[in-house]
Amino acid sequence: MKHDEPDMLLTVAEQGAHLAPSDPRALFYRAVAFTLKKERPDESEHLLREYLQRAPLRSTFPPPWRVHEWLGRLYENQEKTQAAVEEFEASLKLEPRANTPARL
């Protein structure tokens, strides 16, 4: 994610899903990769929402605030300004110290 390499992220997510099908982190990382590539926005949104429902709150899992941040980026890519703002606000509400990139 930090290196802006969505193809590598997709490969890792797919391998992770194959090795551990019940691990929801593959959902999150696939959605992030699609969002970075600006592809498959409907699937990305579905994957992120499913991750929010399934993922446990553990330090090794992306936290809910991070999911809202990526939903904001997804909506920003689609020029859905109000939806993006709402997701960035939800992210900051959950983690006020986050550097959510409000590029709107």
N, C-alpha and C positions, 0 to 999 in steps of 0.2 A: 504494500500500500504506500509506504513512504517513498519508494523509488519509482512510482508511477509506471509499473510494469504489469499492466493488466493481463497480458497473455501468460506470463509466468504465474501470476496469482490464480488464474483460471486452472492452469495445469496442476498447481499444488492443491487447490480446492477439490478438483476432480479426483486426484489421487487420494486425498484424505477421505472423501466420501466413499471411495471404493474400499479403503482399509477399515474405516469405522463408519458404517452407514448410519448409525444412530446418533453420531456427533453432529449437532446443529451448526457448528462453526463453518462447515462447507457452504451452508446456505448464505451466511453473511459474506464470506469471501467471494463467492460467485457473484453476488449482487454488487459488491464493491467493484469487482473487475468489469462487469457490464456497465456500471455507472461511469467508471473511468473511460471506457471505450465509447460511451454515449450510445450504447446499443441495448436493445431489449428492455426498455423502461418498465413495461408492465410486469415482466418476469422479475425484474430487480425489486420492484415494490413488493410483489408477492413474497419473494424470498426474504426480504428484510422484515416484513410483518410476521412471517412464519417463524423466523429466528427469534423475534421478540417474544413470541408465545412459548417457544420450546426451550430456549436456552436457560440453563441455570445461572444463578448469580455466583460466579466463581472468578477468582482473579485471573485465571488463564483463558477466560472467555471474553470476547468484546462486550463491554457494558452497554446497557440500554441507551445511555446518553450518546454513545458512539453511533448506534443504529439510527437514532433521530438525526444526528449530524449527516449521515449518509443519505437518509431520506431527503433532507434539505438539499443536498447536492444534486440528488436525482431530480427533484422538482425544479431546481435552479436550471439544470440542463434543458428541461422541458419548457422553461420560461413560465412556470407556474409560481409566480412571485409570492402570492399570499400563502400558498401551501409550503413553500420553502421557508418563509419567515416563521411560520408556525412550528415547523420541525426544528429549525435552529433555536427558537425560543424554548421548545421542549427540551432540547439538548442542554442548553445553558441552565435551565431550571433544575435539571438532574445533576449537573456538574458545572457550577458557576465558574470554576477556574479553567474550564476548557477553552481552548483557542478556536472556537467554532468560526470557520471562515465565512463571515457574512459578506459576501461579495455582491450583494444586490444593490 
